[in-house]
């Protein structure tokens, strides 16, 4: 699936897909996470990872 097709399927822009993909997102809406999981047929735990690094204030 192309980035453009994926972005359209989950309802965000291709630029925001790139932000998510590259790990630069500071937050994600539950509705977006839900859409990603529906499109990829996965659970949130399959795509989220806990990072105990320093938090930027």
C-alpha distance matrix in Angstrom:
0.0 3.8 6.6 8.2 6.2 6.4 9.9 10.9 10.1 12.3 14.7 15.0 14.8 12.5 15.7 16.0 12.6 14.1 17.3 16.0 14.0 17.2 19.5 21.5 21.2 24.7 23.8 21.2 22.1 22.2 20.5 17.4 17.6 18.0 15.0 12.8 14.5 14.2 10.4 10.3 13.5 15.5 18.7 19.4 21.3 18.3 16.8 20.1 22.8 26.4 27.6 31.4 31.7 33.9 33.1 33.3 35.8
3.8 0.0 3.8 5.3 5.1 6.1 8.5 9.9 10.5 12.4 14.0 13.5 12.5 9.7 12.8 13.9 10.8 11.8 15.3 14.8 12.9 15.7 18.4 19.9 19.9 23.5 23.0 20.7 21.8 22.6 20.9 17.5 18.2 19.2 16.0 13.9 16.4 16.4 12.7 12.9 16.4 18.0 20.8 20.9 22.9 20.1 18.0 20.9 23.4 26.8 27.6 31.3 31.2 33.1 32.2 32.0 34.4
6.6 3.8 0.0 3.8 5.5 5.0 6.0 8.5 9.8 10.6 11.8 10.5 9.2 6.1 9.1 10.1 7.2 8.2 11.7 11.5 10.1 12.8 15.4 16.5 16.4 20.0 19.6 17.5 18.8 20.0 18.5 15.0 16.0 17.5 14.5 12.3 15.4 15.9 12.5 12.9 16.7 17.7 20.0 19.4 21.5 19.2 16.5 18.9 21.4 24.5 25.1 28.8 28.4 30.1 29.0 28.6 30.9
8.2 5.3 3.8 0.0 3.8 5.4 5.1 6.2 8.6 10.1 10.3 9.4 7.8 5.6 9.3 10.7 8.8 10.4 13.6 13.7 13.1 15.7 18.2 18.6 18.1 21.6 20.9 18.6 19.3 20.7 18.6 15.3 17.1 18.2 14.8 13.5 16.8 16.6 13.3 14.7 18.2 19.7 22.0 21.5 24.0 21.9 19.3 21.6 24.3 27.3 28.0 31.5 31.2 32.6 31.1 30.5 32.4
6.2 5.1 5.5 3.8 0.0 3.8 5.5 5.2 6.1 8.8 9.8 10.3 10.0 8.7 12.5 13.0 10.6 12.9 15.9 15.2 14.6 17.7 19.9 20.8 19.9 23.2 22.0 19.2 19.5 20.2 17.8 14.9 16.3 16.7 13.1 12.1 14.9 14.1 10.6 12.3 15.6 17.7 20.3 20.3 23.0 20.8 18.8 21.4 24.4 27.7 28.8 32.4 32.5 34.2 32.7 32.4 34.4
6.4 6.1 5.0 5.4 3.8 0.0 3.8 5.4 5.0 6.3 8.4 8.7 9.2 8.0 11.5 11.0 8.1 10.9 13.5 12.1 11.7 15.2 16.9 18.0 16.9 20.1 18.8 15.9 16.4 16.9 14.9 11.7 12.8 13.4 10.1 8.5 11.5 11.3 8.0 9.4 12.9 14.4 16.8 16.6 19.3 17.2 15.1 17.6 20.8 24.0 25.2 28.9 29.1 30.9 29.4 29.4 31.4
9.9 8.5 6.0 5.1 5.5 3.8 0.0 3.8 5.5 5.4 5.8 5.1 5.5 5.3 8.7 8.1 6.3 9.5 11.6 11.0 11.5 14.6 16.1 16.5 15.1 18.1 16.8 14.1 14.4 15.6 13.5 10.3 12.3 13.4 10.1 9.2 12.8 12.9 10.2 12.1 15.4 16.6 18.3 17.4 20.3 18.8 16.2 18.1 21.2 24.0 25.0 28.4 28.4 29.8 27.9 27.5 29.2
10.9 9.9 8.5 6.2 5.2 5.4 3.8 0.0 3.8 5.5 5.0 6.4 7.3 8.1 11.6 11.2 10.0 13.2 15.2 14.6 15.3 18.4 19.8 20.1 18.4 21.2 19.5 16.5 16.0 16.9 14.1 11.6 14.0 14.2 10.5 10.9 14.1 13.1 10.6 13.3 16.1 18.0 19.9 19.5 22.7 21.2 19.0 21.0 24.3 27.1 28.4 31.8 31.9 33.2 31.2 30.7 32.2
10.1 10.5 9.8 8.6 6.1 5.0 5.5 3.8 0.0 3.8 5.7 8.1 10.1 10.7 14.1 13.0 11.2 14.6 16.5 14.9 15.5 19.0 20.1 20.9 18.9 21.6 19.5 16.1 15.4 15.4 12.5 10.4 12.2 11.6 7.8 8.3 11.0 9.5 7.0 10.2 12.6 14.8 16.8 16.9 20.2 18.8 17.0 19.4 22.9 25.8 27.5 31.0 31.5 33.1 31.2 31.2 32.8
12.3 12.4 10.6 10.1 8.8 6.3 5.4 5.5 3.8 0.0 3.8 5.9 9.0 10.2 12.8 10.8 9.4 13.2 14.2 12.4 13.7 17.1 17.6 18.2 15.8 18.2 15.9 12.4 11.6 11.8 9.0 6.6 8.7 8.7 5.1 5.9 9.2 8.6 7.2 10.0 12.4 13.6 14.9 14.4 17.8 16.9 14.9 16.6 20.2 22.9 24.5 27.9 28.5 29.9 27.8 27.8 29.3
14.7 14.0 11.8 10.3 9.8 8.4 5.8 5.0 5.7 3.8 0.0 3.8 7.0 9.5 11.8 10.1 9.9 13.6 14.4 13.4 15.3 18.2 18.7 18.6 16.1 18.2 16.0 12.8 11.6 12.6 9.6 7.6 10.9 11.0 7.9 9.4 12.7 12.0 10.9 13.8 16.1 17.3 18.3 17.3 20.8 20.2 17.9 19.2 22.6 24.9 26.3 29.4 29.7 30.7 28.3 27.8 28.9
15.0 13.5 10.5 9.4 10.3 8.7 5.1 6.4 8.1 5.9 3.8 0.0 3.8 6.7 8.3 6.4 7.1 10.5 11.0 10.7 12.8 15.3 15.9 15.4 13.1 15.5 13.8 11.1 10.9 12.9 10.8 7.9 11.1 12.5 9.9 10.2 13.9 14.2 12.8 15.0 17.8 18.4 19.1 17.6 20.7 20.2 17.3 18.2 21.2 23.4 24.3 27.4 27.3 28.0 25.7 24.9 26.1
14.8 12.5 9.2 7.8 10.0 9.2 5.5 7.3 10.1 9.0 7.0 3.8 0.0 3.8 5.3 5.2 6.4 8.8 10.0 10.9 12.4 14.4 15.8 14.8 13.4 16.2 15.3 13.4 13.9 16.3 14.4 11.4 14.2 16.0 13.3 13.0 16.8 17.2 15.2 17.0 20.3 20.9 21.9 20.2 23.1 22.2 19.0 20.0 22.7 24.9 25.3 28.4 27.8 28.5 26.3 25.2 26.5
12.5 9.7 6.1 5.6 8.7 8.0 5.3 8.1 10.7 10.2 9.5 6.7 3.8 0.0 3.8 5.4 4.9 6.3 8.8 9.9 10.3 12.2 14.4 14.0 13.4 16.7 16.4 14.8 16.0 18.2 16.7 13.2 15.3 17.3 14.5 13.3 17.0 17.7 15.1 16.3 19.8 20.4 21.8 20.3 22.8 21.4 18.1 19.5 21.9 24.4 24.6 27.9 27.2 28.1 26.4 25.4 27.2
15.7 12.8 9.1 9.3 12.5 11.5 8.7 11.6 14.1 12.8 11.8 8.3 5.3 3.8 0.0 3.8 5.4 5.1 6.4 8.9 9.8 10.6 12.6 11.4 11.2 14.4 14.8 14.0 15.8 18.5 17.6 14.2 16.2 18.8 16.6 15.2 18.9 20.2 18.0 18.8 22.3 22.3 23.2 21.2 23.4 22.3 18.8 19.4 21.4 23.5 23.1 26.2 25.0 25.6 23.8 22.5 24.2
16.0 13.9 10.1 10.7 13.0 11.0 8.1 11.2 13.0 10.8 10.1 6.4 5.2 5.4 3.8 0.0 3.8 5.2 4.9 6.3 8.5 9.8 10.8 9.6 8.4 11.4 11.3 10.2 12.0 14.8 14.2 10.8 12.7 15.5 13.8 12.5 16.1 17.7 16.1 16.9 20.2 19.8 20.3 18.0 20.3 19.7 16.1 16.4 18.6 20.5 20.5 23.5 22.7 23.3 21.3 20.3 21.9
12.6 10.8 7.2 8.8 10.6 8.1 6.3 10.0 11.2 9.4 9.9 7.1 6.4 4.9 5.4 3.8 0.0 3.8 5.4 5.1 6.0 8.5 10.0 10.2 9.4 12.9 12.6 10.9 12.9 14.9 14.2 10.4 11.6 14.3 12.3 10.2 13.7 15.4 13.3 13.7 17.2 17.0 17.9 16.0 18.2 17.0 13.5 14.6 17.0 19.5 19.8 23.2 22.7 23.9 22.3 21.8 23.9
14.1 11.8 8.2 10.4 12.9 10.9 9.5 13.2 14.6 13.2 13.6 10.5 8.8 6.3 5.1 5.2 3.8 0.0 3.8 5.4 4.9 5.9 8.5 8.5 9.2 12.9 13.7 13.0 15.6 17.8 17.6 13.9 14.7 17.6 15.9 13.5 16.7 18.7 16.5 16.3 19.9 19.3 20.3 18.2 19.8 18.4 14.8 15.6 17.2 19.6 19.2 22.5 21.5 22.7 21.5 20.7 23.2
17.3 15.3 11.7 13.6 15.9 13.5 11.6 15.2 16.5 14.2 14.4 11.0 10.0 8.8 6.4 4.9 5.4 3.8 0.0 3.8 5.5 5.4 6.3 5.2 5.6 9.2 10.4 10.5 13.5 16.2 16.6 13.1 13.8 17.2 16.2 14.0 17.1 19.5 18.0 17.7 21.0 19.9 20.1 17.4 18.9 18.2 14.5 14.3 15.6 17.4 16.7 19.8 18.6 19.5 18.0 17.1 19.4
16.0 14.8 11.5 13.7 15.2 12.1 11.0 14.6 14.9 12.4 13.4 10.7 10.9 9.9 8.9 6.3 5.1 5.4 3.8 0.0 3.8 5.6 5.3 6.2 5.3 8.9 9.1 8.5 11.6 13.6 14.3 10.7 10.6 14.1 13.4 10.9 13.6 16.3 15.1 14.5 17.6 16.3 16.3 13.7 15.2 14.5 10.7 10.7 12.5 14.7 14.7 18.1 17.6 19.0 17.6 17.4 19.8
14.0 12.9 10.1 13.1 14.6 11.7 11.5 15.3 15.5 13.7 15.3 12.8 12.4 10.3 9.8 8.5 6.0 4.9 5.5 3.8 0.0 3.8 5.5 7.7 8.4 12.0 12.7 12.0 15.0 16.5 17.0 13.4 12.8 16.0 15.0 11.8 14.3 17.0 15.2 13.9 17.2 16.0 16.7 14.6 15.6 14.0 10.4 11.3 12.7 15.4 15.3 18.9 18.4 20.2 19.5 19.6 22.4
17.2 15.7 12.8 15.7 17.7 15.2 14.6 18.4 19.0 17.1 18.2 15.3 14.4 12.2 10.6 9.8 8.5 5.9 5.4 5.6 3.8 0.0 3.8 5.6 8.0 11.3 13.1 13.5 16.9 18.8 19.8 16.2 15.7 19.2 18.5 15.4 17.8 20.6 19.0 17.6 20.8 19.3 19.7 17.2 17.7 16.5 12.9 12.9 13.3 15.4 14.4 17.7 16.4 18.1 17.6 17.4 20.5
19.5 18.4 15.4 18.2 19.9 16.9 16.1 19.8 20.1 17.6 18.7 15.9 15.8 14.4 12.6 10.8 10.0 8.5 6.3 5.3 5.5 3.8 0.0 3.8 5.7 8.4 10.3 11.3 15.0 16.8 18.4 15.2 14.3 18.0 18.0 15.2 17.1 20.4 19.4 18.0 20.7 18.7 18.3 15.4 15.6 15.1 11.5 10.5 10.5 12.1 11.0 14.2 13.1 14.8 14.1 14.3 17.4
21.5 19.9 16.5 18.6 20.8 18.0 16.5 20.1 20.9 18.2 18.6 15.4 14.8 14.0 11.4 9.6 10.2 8.5 5.2 6.2 7.7 5.6 3.8 0.0 3.8 6.4 9.1 10.9 14.5 17.1 18.6 15.5 15.4 19.1 19.1 16.8 19.2 22.2 21.2 20.4 23.3 21.4 20.9 17.7 18.4 18.3 14.6 13.2 13.4 14.2 12.7 15.4 13.7 14.4 13.1 12.3 15.1
21.2 19.9 16.4 18.1 19.9 16.9 15.1 18.4 18.9 15.8 16.1 13.1 13.4 13.4 11.2 8.4 9.4 9.2 5.6 5.3 8.4 8.0 5.7 3.8 0.0 3.8 5.5 7.1 10.7 13.5 15.0 12.3 12.3 16.1 16.3 14.5 16.9 19.8 19.3 18.9 21.5 19.7 18.8 15.5 16.7 17.1 13.5 11.9 12.8 13.6 12.9 15.5 14.6 15.1 13.1 12.5 14.6
24.7 23.5 20.0 21.6 23.2 20.1 18.1 21.2 21.6 18.2 18.2 15.5 16.2 16.7 14.4 11.4 12.9 12.9 9.2 8.9 12.0 11.3 8.4 6.4 3.8 0.0 3.8 7.2 10.5 13.3 15.5 13.5 13.4 17.1 18.0 16.6 18.6 21.6 21.7 21.4 23.6 21.4 20.0 16.3 17.3 18.5 15.2 12.8 13.3 13.0 12.1 14.0 13.1 12.9 10.3 9.7 11.3
23.8 23.0 19.6 20.9 22.0 18.8 16.8 19.5 19.5 15.9 16.0 13.8 15.3 16.4 14.8 11.3 12.6 13.7 10.4 9.1 12.7 13.1 10.3 9.1 5.5 3.8 0.0 3.8 6.8 9.6 11.9 10.4 10.4 13.8 15.0 14.2 16.1 18.9 19.4 19.5 21.3 19.3 17.6 14.0 15.6 17.1 14.0 11.7 13.1 13.1 13.3 15.3 15.3 15.5 12.6 12.6 13.6
21.2 20.7 17.5 18.6 19.2 15.9 14.1 16.5 16.1 12.4 12.8 11.1 13.4 14.8 14.0 10.2 10.9 13.0 10.5 8.5 12.0 13.5 11.3 10.9 7.1 7.2 3.8 0.0 3.8 6.4 8.4 6.7 6.8 10.2 11.3 10.8 12.8 15.3 15.9 16.3 18.1 16.4 15.0 11.6 14.0 15.3 12.3 10.8 13.3 14.1 15.1 17.6 18.1 18.7 16.1 16.3 17.4
22.1 21.8 18.8 19.3 19.5 16.4 14.4 16.0 15.4 11.6 11.6 10.9 13.9 16.0 15.8 12.0 12.9 15.6 13.5 11.6 15.0 16.9 15.0 14.5 10.7 10.5 6.8 3.8 0.0 3.8 5.3 5.2 6.3 8.6 9.9 10.7 12.5 14.3 15.5 16.6 17.9 16.6 15.1 12.2 15.2 16.7 14.3 13.1 16.0 16.8 18.2 20.5 21.3 21.9 19.0 19.2 19.8
22.2 22.6 20.0 20.7 20.2 16.9 15.6 16.9 15.4 11.8 12.6 12.9 16.3 18.2 18.5 14.8 14.9 17.8 16.2 13.6 16.5 18.8 16.8 17.1 13.5 13.3 9.6 6.4 3.8 0.0 3.8 5.4 5.0 6.0 8.5 9.8 10.4 12.1 14.2 15.2 15.7 14.4 12.5 9.9 13.1 14.9 13.3 12.4 15.5 16.5 18.7 21.0 22.4 23.3 20.8 21.5 22.2
20.5 20.9 18.5 18.6 17.8 14.9 13.5 14.1 12.5 9.0 9.6 10.8 14.4 16.7 17.6 14.2 14.2 17.6 16.6 14.3 17.0 19.8 18.4 18.6 15.0 15.5 11.9 8.4 5.3 3.8 0.0 3.8 5.5 5.0 6.2 8.6 9.9 10.5 12.3 14.2 14.9 14.5 13.4 11.7 15.3 16.5 14.9 14.8 18.2 19.7 21.8 24.4 25.6 26.5 23.9 24.4 25.0
17.4 17.5 15.0 15.3 14.9 11.7 10.3 11.6 10.4 6.6 7.6 7.9 11.4 13.2 14.2 10.8 10.4 13.9 13.1 10.7 13.4 16.2 15.2 15.5 12.3 13.5 10.4 6.7 5.2 5.4 3.8 0.0 3.8 5.3 5.0 6.1 8.6 9.8 10.5 12.1 13.7 13.3 12.8 10.9 14.4 14.9 12.6 13.0 16.4 18.3 20.1 23.0 23.9 25.0 22.6 22.9 24.0
17.6 18.2 16.0 17.1 16.3 12.8 12.3 14.0 12.2 8.7 10.9 11.1 14.2 15.3 16.2 12.7 11.6 14.7 13.8 10.6 12.8 15.7 14.3 15.4 12.3 13.4 10.4 6.8 6.3 5.0 5.5 3.8 0.0 3.8 5.4 5.1 6.2 8.6 10.0 10.5 11.6 10.4 9.3 7.1 10.6 11.3 9.4 9.7 13.3 15.4 17.6 20.6 21.9 23.5 21.4 22.3 23.7
18.0 19.2 17.5 18.2 16.7 13.4 13.4 14.2 11.6 8.7 11.0 12.5 16.0 17.3 18.8 15.5 14.3 17.6 17.2 14.1 16.0 19.2 18.0 19.1 16.1 17.1 13.8 10.2 8.6 6.0 5.0 5.3 3.8 0.0 3.8 5.5 5.2 6.2 8.7 10.0 10.1 9.6 8.8 7.9 11.7 12.4 11.5 12.3 16.0 18.1 20.8 23.7 25.3 26.9 24.9 25.9 27.1
15.0 16.0 14.5 14.8 13.1 10.1 10.1 10.5 7.8 5.1 7.9 9.9 13.3 14.5 16.6 13.8 12.3 15.9 16.2 13.4 15.0 18.5 18.0 19.1 16.3 18.0 15.0 11.3 9.9 8.5 6.2 5.0 5.4 3.8 0.0 3.8 5.4 5.1 6.1 8.5 9.6 10.3 10.8 10.4 14.1 13.9 12.6 14.1 17.9 20.4 22.7 25.8 27.1 28.7 26.7 27.3 28.6
12.8 13.9 12.3 13.5 12.1 8.5 9.2 10.9 8.3 5.9 9.4 10.2 13.0 13.3 15.2 12.5 10.2 13.5 14.0 10.9 11.8 15.4 15.2 16.8 14.5 16.6 14.2 10.8 10.7 9.8 8.6 6.1 5.1 5.5 3.8 0.0 3.8 5.5 5.2 6.0 8.2 8.2 9.2 8.7 12.0 11.0 9.3 11.4 15.1 18.0 20.2 23.6 24.7 26.7 25.0 25.8 27.6
14.5 16.4 15.4 16.8 14.9 11.5 12.8 14.1 11.0 9.2 12.7 13.9 16.8 17.0 18.9 16.1 13.7 16.7 17.1 13.6 14.3 17.8 17.1 19.2 16.9 18.6 16.1 12.8 12.5 10.4 9.9 8.6 6.2 5.2 5.4 3.8 0.0 3.8 5.5 5.1 5.4 4.9 5.8 6.5 9.8 8.9 8.6 10.9 14.6 17.5 20.3 23.5 25.2 27.5 26.0 27.3 29.1
14.2 16.4 15.9 16.6 14.1 11.3 12.9 13.1 9.5 8.6 12.0 14.2 17.2 17.7 20.2 17.7 15.4 18.7 19.5 16.3 17.0 20.6 20.4 22.2 19.8 21.6 18.9 15.3 14.3 12.1 10.5 9.8 8.6 6.2 5.1 5.5 3.8 0.0 3.8 5.6 5.1 6.9 8.5 10.0 13.2 12.3 12.3 14.7 18.4 21.3 24.1 27.3 29.0 31.1 29.5 30.6 32.2
10.4 12.7 12.5 13.3 10.6 8.0 10.2 10.6 7.0 7.2 10.9 12.8 15.2 15.1 18.0 16.1 13.3 16.5 18.0 15.1 15.2 19.0 19.4 21.2 19.3 21.7 19.4 15.9 15.5 14.2 12.3 10.5 10.0 8.7 6.1 5.2 5.5 3.8 0.0 3.8 5.6 8.1 10.7 11.9 14.8 13.1 12.5 15.4 19.0 22.2 24.6 28.1 29.4 31.5 30.1 30.9 32.8
10.3 12.9 12.9 14.7 12.3 9.4 12.1 13.3 10.2 10.0 13.8 15.0 17.0 16.3 18.8 16.9 13.7 16.3 17.7 14.5 13.9 17.6 18.0 20.4 18.9 21.4 19.5 16.3 16.6 15.2 14.2 12.1 10.5 10.0 8.5 6.0 5.1 5.6 3.8 0.0 3.8 5.5 8.7 10.3 12.5 10.0 9.8 13.3 16.6 20.0 22.5 26.0 27.4 29.9 28.9 30.1 32.3
13.5 16.4 16.7 18.2 15.6 12.9 15.4 16.1 12.6 12.4 16.1 17.8 20.3 19.8 22.3 20.2 17.2 19.9 21.0 17.6 17.2 20.8 20.7 23.3 21.5 23.6 21.3 18.1 17.9 15.7 14.9 13.7 11.6 10.1 9.6 8.2 5.4 5.1 5.6 3.8 0.0 3.8 7.2 10.0 12.0 10.0 11.1 14.2 17.5 20.8 23.7 27.0 28.9 31.5 30.5 32.0 34.0
15.5 18.0 17.7 19.7 17.7 14.4 16.6 18.0 14.8 13.6 17.3 18.4 20.9 20.4 22.3 19.8 17.0 19.3 19.9 16.3 16.0 19.3 18.7 21.4 19.7 21.4 19.3 16.4 16.6 14.4 14.5 13.3 10.4 9.6 10.3 8.2 4.9 6.9 8.1 5.5 3.8 0.0 3.8 6.7 8.3 6.3 8.0 10.9 14.1 17.2 20.3 23.6 25.6 28.3 27.5 29.3 31.4
18.7 20.8 20.0 22.0 20.3 16.8 18.3 19.9 16.8 14.9 18.3 19.1 21.9 21.8 23.2 20.3 17.9 20.3 20.1 16.3 16.7 19.7 18.3 20.9 18.8 20.0 17.6 15.0 15.1 12.5 13.4 12.8 9.3 8.8 10.8 9.2 5.8 8.5 10.7 8.7 7.2 3.8 0.0 3.8 5.4 5.4 7.4 9.1 12.2 14.8 18.2 21.2 23.6 26.2 25.2 27.3 29.2
19.4 20.9 19.4 21.5 20.3 16.6 17.4 19.5 16.9 14.4 17.3 17.6 20.2 20.3 21.2 18.0 16.0 18.2 17.4 13.7 14.6 17.2 15.4 17.7 15.5 16.3 14.0 11.6 12.2 9.9 11.7 10.9 7.1 7.9 10.4 8.7 6.5 10.0 11.9 10.3 10.0 6.7 3.8 0.0 3.8 5.3 5.6 6.0 9.4 11.8 15.0 18.0 20.2 22.7 21.5 23.5 25.4
21.3 22.9 21.5 24.0 23.0 19.3 20.3 22.7 20.2 17.8 20.8 20.7 23.1 22.8 23.4 20.3 18.2 19.8 18.9 15.2 15.6 17.7 15.6 18.4 16.7 17.3 15.6 14.0 15.2 13.1 15.3 14.4 10.6 11.7 14.1 12.0 9.8 13.2 14.8 12.5 12.0 8.3 5.4 3.8 0.0 3.8 5.5 5.2 7.3 9.7 13.2 16.0 18.6 21.4 20.9 23.3 25.5
18.3 20.1 19.2 21.9 20.8 17.2 18.8 21.2 18.8 16.9 20.2 20.2 22.2 21.4 22.3 19.7 17.0 18.4 18.2 14.5 14.0 16.5 15.1 18.3 17.1 18.5 17.1 15.3 16.7 14.9 16.5 14.9 11.3 12.4 13.9 11.0 8.9 12.3 13.1 10.0 10.0 6.3 5.4 5.3 3.8 0.0 3.8 6.1 8.3 11.5 14.6 17.8 20.0 23.0 22.7 24.9 27.4
16.8 18.0 16.5 19.3 18.8 15.1 16.2 19.0 17.0 14.9 17.9 17.3 19.0 18.1 18.8 16.1 13.5 14.8 14.5 10.7 10.4 12.9 11.5 14.6 13.5 15.2 14.0 12.3 14.3 13.3 14.9 12.6 9.4 11.5 12.6 9.3 8.6 12.3 12.5 9.8 11.1 8.0 7.4 5.6 5.5 3.8 0.0 3.8 6.7 10.3 12.8 16.3 18.0 20.8 20.3 22.1 24.6
20.1 20.9 18.9 21.6 21.4 17.6 18.1 21.0 19.4 16.6 19.2 18.2 20.0 19.5 19.4 16.4 14.6 15.6 14.3 10.7 11.3 12.9 10.5 13.2 11.9 12.8 11.7 10.8 13.1 12.4 14.8 13.0 9.7 12.3 14.1 11.4 10.9 14.7 15.4 13.3 14.2 10.9 9.1 6.0 5.2 6.1 3.8 0.0 3.8 6.8 9.5 12.9 14.7 17.4 16.8 18.9 21.3
22.8 23.4 21.4 24.3 24.4 20.8 21.2 24.3 22.9 20.2 22.6 21.2 22.7 21.9 21.4 18.6 17.0 17.2 15.6 12.5 12.7 13.3 10.5 13.4 12.8 13.3 13.1 13.3 16.0 15.5 18.2 16.4 13.3 16.0 17.9 15.1 14.6 18.4 19.0 16.6 17.5 14.1 12.2 9.4 7.3 8.3 6.7 3.8 0.0 3.8 6.3 9.7 11.7 14.8 14.9 17.5 20.2
26.4 26.8 24.5 27.3 27.7 24.0 24.0 27.1 25.8 22.9 24.9 23.4 24.9 24.4 23.5 20.5 19.5 19.6 17.4 14.7 15.4 15.4 12.1 14.2 13.6 13.0 13.1 14.1 16.8 16.5 19.7 18.3 15.4 18.1 20.4 18.0 17.5 21.3 22.2 20.0 20.8 17.2 14.8 11.8 9.7 11.5 10.3 6.8 3.8 0.0 3.8 6.4 9.1 12.1 12.3 15.3 17.9
27.6 27.6 25.1 28.0 28.8 25.2 25.0 28.4 27.5 24.5 26.3 24.3 25.3 24.6 23.1 20.5 19.8 19.2 16.7 14.7 15.3 14.4 11.0 12.7 12.9 12.1 13.3 15.1 18.2 18.7 21.8 20.1 17.6 20.8 22.7 20.2 20.3 24.1 24.6 22.5 23.7 20.3 18.2 15.0 13.2 14.6 12.8 9.5 6.3 3.8 0.0 3.8 5.5 8.7 9.6 12.6 15.6
31.4 31.3 28.8 31.5 32.4 28.9 28.4 31.8 31.0 27.9 29.4 27.4 28.4 27.9 26.2 23.5 23.2 22.5 19.8 18.1 18.9 17.7 14.2 15.4 15.5 14.0 15.3 17.6 20.5 21.0 24.4 23.0 20.6 23.7 25.8 23.6 23.5 27.3 28.1 26.0 27.0 23.6 21.2 18.0 16.0 17.8 16.3 12.9 9.7 6.4 3.8 0.0 3.8 6.7 8.3 11.8 14.5
31.7 31.2 28.4 31.2 32.5 29.1 28.4 31.9 31.5 28.5 29.7 27.3 27.8 27.2 25.0 22.7 22.7 21.5 18.6 17.6 18.4 16.4 13.1 13.7 14.6 13.1 15.3 18.1 21.3 22.4 25.6 23.9 21.9 25.3 27.1 24.7 25.2 29.0 29.4 27.4 28.9 25.6 23.6 20.2 18.6 20.0 18.0 14.7 11.7 9.1 5.5 3.8 0.0 3.8 6.4 9.4 12.5
33.9 33.1 30.1 32.6 34.2 30.9 29.8 33.2 33.1 29.9 30.7 28.0 28.5 28.1 25.6 23.3 23.9 22.7 19.5 19.0 20.2 18.1 14.8 14.4 15.1 12.9 15.5 18.7 21.9 23.3 26.5 25.0 23.5 26.9 28.7 26.7 27.5 31.1 31.5 29.9 31.5 28.3 26.2 22.7 21.4 23.0 20.8 17.4 14.8 12.1 8.7 6.7 3.8 0.0 3.8 6.5 9.3
33.1 32.2 29.0 31.1 32.7 29.4 27.9 31.2 31.2 27.8 28.3 25.7 26.3 26.4 23.8 21.3 22.3 21.5 18.0 17.6 19.5 17.6 14.1 13.1 13.1 10.3 12.6 16.1 19.0 20.8 23.9 22.6 21.4 24.9 26.7 25.0 26.0 29.5 30.1 28.9 30.5 27.5 25.2 21.5 20.9 22.7 20.3 16.8 14.9 12.3 9.6 8.3 6.4 3.8 0.0 3.8 6.3
33.3 32.0 28.6 30.5 32.4 29.4 27.5 30.7 31.2 27.8 27.8 24.9 25.2 25.4 22.5 20.3 21.8 20.7 17.1 17.4 19.6 17.4 14.3 12.3 12.5 9.7 12.6 16.3 19.2 21.5 24.4 22.9 22.3 25.9 27.3 25.8 27.3 30.6 30.9 30.1 32.0 29.3 27.3 23.5 23.3 24.9 22.1 18.9 17.5 15.3 12.6 11.8 9.4 6.5 3.8 0.0 3.8
35.8 34.4 30.9 32.4 34.4 31.4 29.2 32.2 32.8 29.3 28.9 26.1 26.5 27.2 24.2 21.9 23.9 23.2 19.4 19.8 22.4 20.5 17.4 15.1 14.6 11.3 13.6 17.4 19.8 22.2 25.0 24.0 23.7 27.1 28.6 27.6 29.1 32.2 32.8 32.3 34.0 31.4 29.2 25.4 25.5 27.4 24.6 21.3 20.2 17.9 15.6 14.5 12.5 9.3 6.3 3.8 0.0
